[in-house]
Amino acid sequence: MSFADLPIDATLDASGLNCPEPVMMLHQHIRDLAPGGVLKVIATDPSTRRDIPKFCVFLDHELIEQKEEAGTYLYWIRKKQG
């Protein structure tokens, strides 16, 4: 199974928003997710390539996958258990 087929519990579309808004929204969306839930993030700000992985490391969430498609940055994040 590829990450693109991964069941997603929620999606955050932060397209058109610039730093720090995508990470602030990510923080809120992750908080509302059940432990182990998967959040897909869609962003257009290139700084998210640095900010979202740091967010995941700092708060112990799993960055399952990240990729870029035609200027759009996609992230799949699994919320930490407990």
Protein Blocks (a to p, Z undefined) as FASTA:
>chain_A
ZZklpccfbdcdfehiacfklmmmmmmmmmmpcehiacddddfbfklmmmmmmmmmmnop
acfbacdeehiacddddddeZZ
